[in-house]
Structure formats: C-alpha cells, structure tokens
Amino acid sequence: MSPTYPQKHRNSRVAQTRRQFLQTSVTAMVASSLSSCGWTLAEVKTTPNTQISSDTLYIYTWSGYTDQDLLDHFREETGLKVVADVFDSNEAMLARLQAGGASAYSVIYPSGYMVEKMIQIGLLAEVDHSLLVGLEDLFPQFKNPIYDPGGLHSVPISWGTTGLIYNPNKLETPPKDWSYLWENKDKLSKRITLLNDVREVMGASLRMLGYSYNSTDPNQIRQAYEKLVELRPTIASFTTDSWRPQMIVGDLSIAMCYSSDAAEIKEENEDLRYITPYSGSSLWIDTMVIPKSAPNPEGAYKWINFMLRPDIAATLVKRLKFATPSRLAYEKLPDILRNDPTLFPPESILARSEMIHDLGKANEIYERYWTQLTS
C-alpha cells in the first residue's frame, strides 16, 4: 500500500538532504576511518570547481546522495562525467554560492526551506517542466510544495524526518522525546552529538518547549537557546556526518540525525535504533535545482531526468537508503523497505512533524544565537 503524507500542514537537510556518508568522503581523515569499517567511497570534492567543461557536469550536493556506481551509470548513458562537491548544511552551501560559487554548478541540492530563500534572492532558474519526464509519477504531496508552489524552481529528490539514533546497550532507558537529552545530560556527557544545522537544533529545542520549529517569537527563540546552553557541556560536537563512525564503534550513545542516515547506518550495527521524538520534529525535503548561472543547463536536465527514473530512484533507496518521493519507485521496492518506518514513517509521526520555512528577518536571531552556541 502506498504511504500517506500530511497535506500542507505547517511543515529542510531538510532537506536537508537533504545527508548520508556512504561512498563519499568529506575529509581524508574521515575517509580513512570509514574505509576501516568496510565503506566504499565515491570520488567527491569539498571545494568548488572553477574550471568548467562541456563534457563534465558539476553538482553540489549533500554527502551520500551519489556514489561511484551512480556516476558511472550516468556517464555510460550520457557521456557526461559528473563531479560532486559536497556540503554538510544548507547555510554552508548558500554561503559558498553567494561568495561566487553559483556559476560553478549546474545542479544543486538544497532543502525545501532553502529553496524558498534562494528563490527570494534570485539565485534559481525556473524549471522547464516540458523537458522533464517523471514529474507526474511523484506522490501528490510533492507536486505542489509549500516552499515552491507548482514546483517552478525545484524537483524533489528525497525526504524524511529528523530524530535521534541511539544504542540501547549504552542507555539505561530508551529516549522518547528531545527532553531525554536534558534529563540525562549528566550520564551522557560528551557522548551526544547534534546536527550542524541551526534550524534543526534550535527547532528541536523549540519543540521540546512546546513551540513551533518555525517560531519567529524572539522570547521563544531565546528560551530555546538558553536550554541549549544548558546542554552545551554535554555535547561532543555539532556534526552532520562524522557521528556515524563514532556511533558504529560505540564512542557515542545518542546522536541527532536525519532518518535517511539512520536507515543506512543501522545496517552497519543492528543494535542501533531510531526514533522521531514524540513532541514533534522536522519533515524535510531535499531537492534538485538549477542556478541561473548554471554552466551546463542541458546536462542538468539530463541529470534530473536520470534521477527521476523509477528504476534509478528505487535502486538508490535500496543502496543509499533515502526515501523517494516517486510513487512508481516506491512500488518497485521490496516490502521490507516499503514497511520500514525509519524510511517511510506512519501518518501518526508525520502529523507531529513540521516543514522548516525560511523566516526572513527572524533568521538573524537564529544565526546570532547559533554563533554564540557553537563558538
């Protein structure tokens, strides 16, 4: 049976992609660490390219949304070599683009709320739907997203929730909500990581306090920041990716993460469990967009069409473990994946989740507190 999703209630990574580490490497140190665990790494870079070739397609994506098999398959079909630069937060990606990197890439993978912001500041080209095949196969909830009405500037590639992954062998009781981190902070000192994402971390604190992920109330945002200051001595680091090898080897007890990452890493350690906190969390969507300054828009459409194909999308769910927005791809999945609540959560969880929105001037408040928290 096809999954159901909440209809445009208040809803990144992200998309956030948005964000796995399988077959990619952010640094040589992490690559070395992961290779000892049997991970296979794709050829990616963490600095933007400045030399553009007509037979090369440069994309800017979350780590783990590509692997070498995918890149090789695309090249075999199109003749285009793909070079994937990676980022670990929407904010880092936008900063790179605004510093002059936008003209280096033909496809970028922002989360939903960042699409909204990128449209507002004029970075994105409109998507020509007549050049795309497969949009009609998306689940209805992804065809007219609230962050990009009509999908005029973006194409969804994956979606999921944000929650907590933990090792039950290292905890006296399993977590059920964000509040668990504060209630057990003395027992978990330096064995917790939170995402390197201002909106996700501040949002989790806001939800724990009974507020919206998207609060613009300065008093509520201040309260969320103050709660995080209480937790700060317990936090080992703010990271989107490097918690993974630490969790596998048992150096961490609990980590804030994206559901796609959790679905994948549980295969490395079957003891690990993932929960979406009861008070609520984020429902993120990661997308593919084409910047106005794209050096290879023709190649960009070839890539997006390739990624929209049900056979390709279904294969990536199996291999890279991120949920697809394609109905036909979902129908191609084996029952064990279609029924995996980490990848495809039930309605009861989705009803408690919010999409992250761009908050305009209120973003400055979040960024100020984030700088204070992480410095």
Buried (B, 14 or more C-beta within 10 A) or exposed (E): EEBEBBEEBBBBBBBBBBBBBBBBBBEEEBBEBBEEEEBEBBBBEEEBBEEBEEEBBBBBBBBBBBBBBBBEBBBEEBEBBBBBBBBBBBBEBBEBBEEEBBBBBBBBBBBBBBBBBBBEEEBBBEBEEEEBBBBEBBBEBBBEBBBBEEBEBBBBBBBBBBBBBBBEEBBEEEBEBBBBBBEBBEEBEEBBBBBBBBBBBBBBBBBBBEBBBBBBEEEBBEBBBEBBEEBBEBBBBBBBBBBBBBBBEEBBBBBBBBBBBBBBBBEBBEEBBBBBBBBBBBBBBBBBBBBEBBBBBEBBBBBBBBBBBBEBBBBBBEBBBBBBBBBBBBEBBEEEBBEBBBBBBEEEBBEBBBBBBBBEEBBEBBBEBBEEBBE
